[in-house]
Amino acid sequence: MELYAGSEGQAMTVITGSEWLDRRGSVGRVSMGEMKALDADGNVLPPGEVGEIYMRRTEGSRAAYS
């Protein structure tokens, strides 16, 4: 399993090893929060395009601190 997330737990993706072999370079699907990739003008990019990643928490996806 591999995950990609923001340091404050805004959002997270998860991918298994076998899924990664089918889509090399992928970080998986969003499993918590919301993520989108935007171009330099702030337009949402389709999957597979390179851009700036924006993350935000959604209702019920807050990280717990102890």
N, C-alpha and C positions, 0 to 999 in steps of 0.2 A: 504494500500500500504506500502511496505517496500522497502528500497533501501540499497545497499552496494556500497561504492565508496571510492576512495582515497581522502585524504584531499586536494590535489591540483587539483581535478577534472580531472584526467587522464582518468578514465573510470568509468562506473556505471552500476549496475544491478537493475532491478525492478521486484517485484513479488506482486501479489494481495493476499489477505487473503485466498480466495478460492483455488488459485493455490498452496499456501503453504500447505493447508490441504491435498492436493493430493500428495505433495512431501515434507513432513516435513523435516526441516533443510536446504532446498534450499534457495538460495538468489536470485533466478530468472535468467532471461536471460540478457545478456549484451545489454544495450540500448544506450550506448555512449562509444566510444573508443574501446579498445581491451583488453581482459583478457585471461590468460592461467594459468593452474596449472602445475608446474614442480616438478619432483622428485629431490632427493639430487644430482643426476648426471646431472641435467639440461634437462632431457627428458620430453616431453609433456605427461601429464597423461590423461587418458580418463575420461569422466564425472563420478562423484561419488567417485573418488579416492582422498585421502588426500595428499596435497603437498603445496608448496610455491606458492602464487598467485603473478603473475606479471601483471602489467597494463601499458598501454601506450595510449597516445592520437592518434587519427587518424585524417586525414584531415577533417576539419569542426567540430571537436568535442572539440575545445578549450573552457575552462570555461571563462566567462567574469568577470572581477574584476571592482568594482566601487569605 
